Amino acid sequence: MTSSPSFPDPPDGFRWERLGPGEPLEALVSLEFPACHGFTCRVRNRQANPSRFGIRDQAETDLDLLERTTGVRAVYSLRQVHGNDVRLVNESQRPGDPPTGDALVTRISGTAVAIKAADCVPVLLADPVSGAVAGAHAGWRGTLVRVVEAAARRLAAEAGAPTSRLKAVIGPAIRACCFEVGPEVVSAFSEHGHDVDRFQVRPSGPERPHLDLPLANRLQLLEAGLEPDAIEDASLCTRCEPMFHSYRREGPGVGRNWSVVAASGR
């Protein structure tokens, strides 16, 4: 980008702010979520010629910046595969050697987990009592196999908490306005026991069906036991908003938006 970026207006309950006192990295944050966190976009700050962020295949550089700006000891990520495996950060794990999975939990104070996405739904979770946190990556395949529900249950187990104590925030993702799918995807959800009519938008003409993946993941969080008012949604569509990387808009060479959350001791 060569001109000053146009940051989308944050929805109610959210704002754009620096993640920490280090290098400038502006992220969308919830005002109520009980952990240090942020959802990044494709640029680092509001300067006239901002540097790019989330460029494809530069994960280690991005994680280094996230570590500096959040002030944590380490930021851990995953080799994401659109499944429902939930991994637990442990002291012997190296941040530069990510395990395979689509959700990551840490209860180690001063560590953070990061999820990358370019239309898929990022969900951050926190237990406000223990300080344990989790991040989940839910594309349609991950949503199909209930990765967010699995992440919530694993976080609750690790924190020694009822799932009703957890808080969640759903980040920028492709929304129902833009997520057109084939009938075979709708059928797959039905075959896996989902009440797909609750998050399917039926076309009025020749257009194919649309799915509301953020809503589908909200429903899974409710099924896991979270309270309705404990789930926030950033309500921004990555395909509609050019400040975010979007696979549907840009194709295979697209970068990645990061969602990061840090654990704290209690």
Order of alpha helices (4+ residues) and beta strands (2+ residues): beta-beta-beta-alpha-beta-beta-beta-beta-beta-beta-alpha-alpha-beta-alpha-beta-beta-alpha-beta-alpha-beta
